[in-house]
Amino acid sequence: MRYGSKLGNVYYNTNLVRALVLVAILLCLGIGGYHFAFGYDIVDAIYMTVITIGTVGFGEVHPLDDGGKIFTSFLILFSIFLFAYAVTTISAYLVSINSPKSLKAKRMQQKIQYLNNHIILCGYGRNGKQAAAKLQAYNRDFVIIEHNKDVIEVLDNENLLYIEGNGTEDEVLTQAGIANATHLITTLPSDSDNVFITLTAKQLNPNIIIYSRASEESSCKKLKIAGAQNVIMPDKIGGDHIASLIVSPDLIEFLDNLSSSNTGKMNIQEIIISPQHHLNKIGDLLISEKTGCTVIGYKSGKGEYIINPGLDFAAETNGRIIVLGNDNQIAKLNKLFDLK
């Protein structure tokens, strides 16, 4: 799979191989004919074949009888047509691999190969664009997998890393660097495609965290069984959000303003508790004293949520502390705990 047209590369590679094989066959026929039919030793047979096919105009090593002259004439005719085809094919191949588009694809491939702890985004539709914009705002590395030609042109213009292909294919996910990726987002309109991508991705990288889009309620369970950590139904979320704006407009607007997808600034942040924190309780981190942020929640390693835990709450390794603060306070928090 390449960035651009996979079929184009296959076409040029196939024709190049065919041309080289035909040239090899012609050489073998010439050498075999002169050696076996006309009694030339192997060195003279090779020499006669090369000067005949090359049409350089040197004389024959030994005088040829009528049969030899006819054989040589046909060998010259075949070589003219064959070499014209070979030169055309090789020239087209060299142009294809050195075209601006191909060189750009190679540079993109090199960038993807060096990515680590990045995110793979399957599909660049409405949901995919929103996810990409959010990731860009937070300076996260990601690779898009897309097969639509019109969308590919858009990705080219926006200078985003992408692979042209189908995310259900092992080869495509491998070239997107799934072995080194931490997360995968699949936003394809087909739930069955999202399930298949999830299964394939988990097979290639069992540790990858997958978030998937779903259109039907019945697909949510299948996606989670396939390995998706979380399943999002955009239509359901949109409807709930609209209704919430009617029921509690000020509260919802306040929550919406806690983060900004345009600037990448966020007023809520999480701290993952690691062994190096030497933590017995949340108060040991001195979050409020050092940054001014307020602890508003805690998520245990088992996925249980505690709202507004006290400072004497016993925190576990791999748990997550959720804090709230203004821009300056969050900046201090990120610097203190080396958060991205």
N, C-alpha and C positions, 0 to 999 in steps of 0.2 A: 504494500500500500504506500502510495506517495502523497505528497502535498500537491495537488493539482489534478492531473489526470492519470490515474493508475493504468487505464487502458492504453494511453499513449506510450508509456514506458514499455508495457508488454509488447505493443506493436513494434516499436523500434528494436527492442531486444530480440524478438522472434525473427524479424527480417535480417538483423545483423548475423545471427547464428546461421540462418538459412544461406546467406551469401557466403559466409566463410566455409560452410560445409560444401557448397557447390564448387568453390575454388579448390578445395582439397580433393574433391572427386575428380575434377578436371586434371589436376596435377598427377593423381594416381593413374588415370587413364592414359595420359601422355607418357609417363614413365613406363607403365606396363606395356604399352604398345610398342615403344621403341626397343624395350629390352627383350620382350618375348617374341614379338612378331618380326622384328627386323635385326635381331642379333646384336644390338648395342650392349656394351657392358653397363653396369648400373650408373656409374659416374657420367658416362656419355649420354645415357638415357635421360638423366636428370638435367644435364646441360642443354640437350636438344629441346626438352620440354619447356624449360624456362625461357630460352631465347625464342622459341616458337610462340608460346603464350604471350610473352612480352613484346612480340613483334619488333624486335630491335634491329633486325636486318642482317645479323651475322649469318655466314654460310653454314651448311650442315657439316657435321663432323666427318661423316662418310657419305659418299654418293648414295642417293636414294633411288630405288627402282620406282616403277609406276605406282605400285601399291603404297610405297612410302610417301610419295608425293601427294597422293590422294588423301592419305591419313593426315599428313601435315596440313593440307589445305583445310580439311574439316576441323582440325584442331585449332587453326587460326580463326576460322569463322566462329566457332563456339566461344573461343576465348574473348573475341571482340564484344559479343553480346553479354557474356557473363561478367566480364570486367566492367562494362558500362553499368550493369546492374549493381555490382559490388561497390563500385565507387560512389554511385548515387546513394546506396543504402548506408554506407559508412559515413558519408558526408551528412546525411540526414540525422544519423545517430549523434555525431559530434555536435551538430547544431542544437539538437534537442537537449543534450546534457550540459551545454554551455550557454543556453538561452538565459536571459535575465530572470524569467520566471523559475527556471530550474535552479539557478544559482541562489535565488531567494529561498527556494524550498530547502536547499541544502543547509543554508545558514539557520533556517528555522529548525530543521532536524537536529542540528548541533546544539542549539539552545535547549531544546526539549531533553536531549540526552543528558545534559548537565543539571536538570532540575532535580530537586530533592524535597520531600515533604510538601509537594504541590497538590493541586486539586484538579481532577478531571471532570469536565462539564460536557455531558452528552446532550446535544441539541441546543440550537441557538434561536429558538422561537421566542415567544413573548416572555415566558418564564425564564428561559435561558439567558436572555438579554438582561433581565433584572438581576439575576444571580451574578452574571459577569460584571455588571456595573457595581454591585455591592463589593465583590471581591477586589475590583480595581480600586475602589475607594479605600479599602483597608490594605492595599499593597500586597495582596496575596498572589502567589504564582499559580497560574492555572492554564490548562490546555483544553481547547474546545474540540469536540469531535462532531463533525457535521458533514452531510452528504449532498445537501441541496446546492446546486451550482450557483444560483442567485445569491444565496447566503454566503457562499465562499467568497464571492466578489466583495461583499460587504466586509467580511473579516479581513480580506487583503487590504482594503482601504483603511480599516481601523487599526492595522498593525498588531493584531492579536495572534497569539500562538494557536495554531489549529492543525488538525489532521482531517483530510477529506476521506470519509469512509463511514462505515456502519459500526456503531459501538457494540453490536452483538458479535462482532468477529474478534477472535483472540488476537490476531495479528495487529489490528487497529489499536486495541487497548494496550498491547505490549509496546507499540511505537509511541503511544501517549505517555509511556513511563509508569504504567500501573504498578510495577514492582517497587517503585520509590515513592508512590503517591500515598497520601494519608486519607484523602477523602474523594468520593465520587458522587457527583450530582447528575441524575438522569431525569430529564424533563421532556421526554418524547411524548407526543400525543397518544400513542398506543400503549395501553397498560401492559399488553403482552410483551412488547419490545422492552419496556422497563424491567419487567420480571426477568427476561432472558439476559439483559445486560447485567442485572444484579447477580444472577447465578454465575455468569461468566467471570465477572470481576472478582467475586468471592473465591472462585476456583483459582484464579491467577494470583490473588493476594488476599489470603484469609483475614488479614488484620485491617484491611481497608474499611473505613466507615462510609456507609452509603446512605444518601438521602434521595428519595424518589418522589416523583409526581405521580398522582393517580387521578383518574377521572371517575371511577366507579368505587362505591363502598366495598363491593365484593373483592376488589383488587388489593385492598389494603392488607388483608390477612395474608394473601399470597406473596406480596412483596416482602413482608416481614419474615415469613417462613423462608423466602429465598435468601434473606440476609440483609435487608434494608433496616437500618437503625431507626429511621423515622420516615413516615410517609405523609406527604402533604397533598391536600386536595384544594387547589386554588379557588375553585368555585365556592366551596364550603366556607373557606376562610374569608373570602370577599363578602359573602352574604352575612356571616356572623359580624364582620367588622361594620358593615353598614347598619345593621340592627343595633349594634352596641353604640354607635354614634347617636342614635335616636334615644336610646334608653339612658346612657350616661355620656353625653357629648363632651363635657369638660374633662372627665377622667380619661376618656379614650384619646382626646387630643393631647393631653398631658403626656400620656404614655407614648404616643407617636413622636412627640418632640424630644423624648429622651435620647433618641438616636437620629443621626442624619446620614442618609446614604450618599449624599452629595459631597460632604466634606470628609467623611470617614471618622468623624468624632462621635464618641458614644458616651453617654452619661451613666451607663451600667457596664460593669466589667466583672469578670470572674477570675478567681485565683485558684489554680489547681494545687492542692496540697501535696508536696513531695517529701520524701524522708529527710531531705536537707533542711527543712523548716524546723525540725525537732519540736513538733507542735503537740501539746496536750489539750489545749483549749484555744478557741478562736481569739480570746483576749491576748494570748501570747504574741500574736503578730503585731500588736499595737497599731492597727490599721488607722483608727481614728486619730490617734496621737501624732502619727507620722505623716498622714496625708489629708486628714479631714474628711475622708469618705466614711459612709455609714454602711454597716453590714445589714443587708435586708433579707438574705436567704442563704440556705446551705443545701447542697445536693450530695448525698452519700454515694459511695462507690456502687451501691446497689440500685441507685436511681431514685431513692426516696428524697422528697423535698421537705425542708423545714423552713417555715416562714418566720422571719425576724428572730433568729436564734440569739440567745444571750451571749455575752462575752465569755461566760464560763462553760459554754457548750463544748462538749468533747468532740473534736474534729478528727476524722480518720484520714490516713494516707490515701491518696487518689480521690478524696472528696473535693468538692468545689465550693468555695465561698463566693457569694454574689454580693457586690457592693454597689452603692449609689453615690454619685458625687457630681460636682460641676466640672467644667472642662479642665480647670487648673488642678483640681483635686485628683481627677482621673489621670492627668499627665504625671503627677507625682507618684501615683500608685503604679503606673506602668514603668516608671523609671526605677522605683524601689524594688519591684518584683521582676524586672526585666521582661515585661509583657510586650507582645507585638501590637 
